Amino acid sequence: MAGKKRSGTRLASVPEVLNILEDRKKDSELGYEQTLAYEYATKFSQIKESDAKKMVKELEELGLEEKLALKMIEIMPDNASLAKLVLAMDKNRQPADDEAIGKILEVVKRYSK
């Protein structure tokens, strides 16, 4: 992105990144880093962008920070062990109890393909 100004930064889900890069790909050729990000997003985007936004909201209502909710969308854990690993990314967070993990997995399962 040499020579281009960045207007701001924010967190984005993998499906959102995929849609952004698909739009940019229509307008012009993607740069090297964008191509790598596009390939990653294509491979790991498991749900639609609209579902990802709903899922983030539901996970935040369960007490997850946005970055952890987005990581849940990226990984889409299907068991408690994997969900606990994602939650362990936040070193300041207390370990979640089985009930909280169960609620998180219910949300993930509802949006899984």
ChimeraX attribute file (.defattr): number of C-alpha atoms within 10 A of each C-alpha:
attribute: neighborCount
match mode: 1-to-1
recipient: residues
	/A:1	10
	/A:2	5
	/A:3	5
	/A:4	6
	/A:5	7
	/A:6	7
	/A:7	5
	/A:8	5
	/A:9	6
	/A:10	4
	/A:11	10
	/A:12	17
	/A:13	22
	/A:14	27
	/A:15	23
	/A:16	19
	/A:17	20
	/A:18	23
	/A:19	16
	/A:20	13
	/A:21	20
	/A:22	14
	/A:23	11
	/A:24	13
	/A:25	15
	/A:26	9
	/A:27	9
	/A:28	8
	/A:29	10
	/A:30	17
	/A:31	12
	/A:32	10
	/A:33	10
	/A:34	16
	/A:35	14
	/A:36	12
	/A:37	17
	/A:38	21
	/A:39	13
	/A:40	14
	/A:41	20
	/A:42	17
	/A:43	11
	/A:44	16
	/A:45	20
	/A:46	18
	/A:47	19
	/A:48	15
	/A:49	18
	/A:50	10
	/A:51	15
	/A:52	24
	/A:53	17
	/A:54	13
	/A:55	22
	/A:56	23
	/A:57	14
	/A:58	16
	/A:59	22
	/A:60	16
	/A:61	10
	/A:62	15
	/A:63	12
	/A:64	18
	/A:65	15
	/A:66	16
	/A:67	16
	/A:68	19
	/A:69	25
	/A:70	22
	/A:71	19
	/A:72	24
	/A:73	26
	/A:74	18
	/A:75	16
	/A:76	23
	/A:77	20
	/A:78	13
	/A:79	13
	/A:80	14
	/A:81	11
	/A:82	15
	/A:83	21
	/A:84	16
	/A:85	11
	/A:86	17
	/A:87	21
	/A:88	15
	/A:89	12
	/A:90	13
	/A:91	8
	/A:92	7
	/A:93	11
	/A:94	9
	/A:95	13
	/A:96	13
	/A:97	9
	/A:98	11
	/A:99	9
	/A:100	13
	/A:101	18
	/A:102	15
	/A:103	13
	/A:104	22
	/A:105	20
	/A:106	13
	/A:107	17
	/A:108	22
	/A:109	14
	/A:110	10
	/A:111	16
	/A:112	14
	/A:113	8
